[in-house]
Amino acid sequence: MINSASDNQSEEQWLRRGLRDLTAFTSLPLLCKDKSPREIANILASVLQSTLRSDFVFVRVTGPFPEKPIDVACAARRYAKVDARKISELVAPFLELESGALGVPNPVGPGELQITLSPLGFLNEYGVVVVGGSRANGFPTTTDRLLINVASNQVATVLETVALQISERELQAKAQSQQRLLETVLEQLPCGVIIANPPRGDILLKNAQATDVLDSSAGQPDRQTLLDLEVGFRAGGQPYEAKEWPLARTVFNGEVVKDEEFEYVRSDGERRYIVANSAPVRNDRGELIAGVVALQDITELRLTQQRLLLKSEDKYRDLIDLSPDAIFIVDSEGKYVSGNPAALELVKCTELELSGMPVINTYLPEERGSFQLQFEKLKTEAIIRFERTFLRTDGTTVPVEVSASQVRYGHFQTVVRNISDRKRSEAALEKAEEALRKAQADLAHVSRVTTMGELVASIAHEVNQPLGAIVTNGHACVRLLSREAPDLNKSLEVIERMISDGMRASEVIKRIRDLLHKAPPEKAPLNINETVQEVIALVSSDVLRSKIELGAELAADLPPVVGDRIQLQQVILNLILNARDAMSEVRTQPRELLITTLKNKSGDVVVAVRDSGKGLDAKDAERIFDPFFTTKSEGLGLGLSISRRIIEAHGGTLWAKPNEGKGATIQFILPPSSGSES
């Protein structure tokens, strides 16, 4: 074992030995070149034991190696047999030591030894070295530890290189395996596949199916980049530019291409129909690293479709010829190409005359401006439908419904249906609806007249009161003027009262005339509170005579509504009279009628008429609005039905509900004016 400088040997001999040992350890990488991890561990153990003359050396190699851990031991010659496993078991508790020496039982013989540890690698990633020697011989000296560390570091470097080589071989093997797998998968696919990478579009991989699709023979020169490929024609017949081909757009622009059909003419003249789907491949940073295209040869499918199309054309030609609708084929310039018999009959021409005729010639002069707009719209939409007037060659016209769609090669198909019968039916229906509206208006007018008949006494009272006042004031005026000294001031006051009473009587008569007036509805913005107050003025005497307490709570912040004033007055009047009748048999409680207006959360105007009468059965809440349904002994049962129809015509809703205590409430909602009504 190497002794310290204090030994009997000279300092020169000590230095010389240290340099020799250090040189030996620095040569370890050369000794371990191309060796396996176990062989490297054996070399390290042997060199350390022989150089340091230690009792034993134990090396444990860990790390990314196929065999792990690798335990190797070497002992001095005086020990007959060395068991690396036994040494491993004895030193295992001390393998986590970081530095220093420790006394342990001698694992290879009698007595006790000092052991010191050195890591293989900065973080023990490749294992540990344990060297044991006799304390009596001064082990371990500073020099011993230095040499052990140097040897460990040299071997750790070799093991790191081996680990990298193993990892590289594994990656290569994995890549080759994946390459073989990919090639196997690609060869089994029913479609051609080409993989290329940017920036030049170099072709990385192409299966045999892709070669069969794009190359006509084995003698065709192999294409190295996408720009070298003969890429064929688009479905419309225009040739591709090299950078417009689906995979080129993916590799150069990162574009995803789905189901793009094109035609490819191979060098032997054979035409192929191909569908391409391509997508970019990106790395974890989102960078474009490759593009892949799948090429599906659909030539047989297209040829089959063409054969079936020919058969179907023959098969359905009779159906087209027998169709009652006119069917035209129109070219990209807006001219008729052909038409079925119904088309020729519609135009009033022969097939030869139809061919080449501009479609615009069948438009009325005043409608021809719309033709170009419709024709341009047809070029961008799958199908368009519209109605127009069809001008025939004989000068007659018919209303038609047109359905137009695109067909291939810039041509269009139009189906034109003569809708003369439908237009006549629509005109007859409109006439019937107008008659119905007139009948409904007449019925509403009759209802108003009938309602006014119920108010004869009240109206007479309202008119007689101001007329009686006029007569009384007239007599008073005569007396004042008949005096020896006429009192002109008093007479003037009396005459002013007579004028006021006359105006009041006139206003009552005007309201009555308005309600009885028969005229078409005229909707305009109005204040619903004013409409309510006008009706109250008409019925107040009648209601008070029926011993009913009439109240009104009219909100001040109501928006205007759009409606016909007379019709809305009729509805409110009807609701008030119904409430009056509902309280006619009430004897033991007050008769109360309350009219309210308010604005709900939606901004709509609500008008409600609440009574304290006999109430409303829940099952009759909807039935009372049915024509001819009534709960009274007299009456036709039309008032509420007409009222609901009027409110619905104003965009509102009318309904009834029983009160929680007594009586019922009938109310309606009207939408506010938008401000745009004239």
Helices and strands as residue ranges (DSSP letters): H 11-26, H 28-31, H 37-52, E 56-61, E 70-75, H 84-91, G 92-94, E 101-105, E 112-119, E 127-133, G 135-137, H 142-188, E 192-197, E 202-206, H 208-214, G 226-228, E 233-234, G 242-244, H 246-253, E 257-265, E 271-282, E 288-297, H 299-322, E 326-330, E 336-339, H 341-347, H 351-354, G 359-362, G 365-367, H 369-380, E 383-391, E 397-406, E 412-418, H 420-454, H 456-482, H 488-516, E 524-526, H 528-545, E 549-554, E 561-563, H 565-582, E 592-599, E 605-611, G 618-620, G 623-625, H 639-649, E 653-658, E 664-670
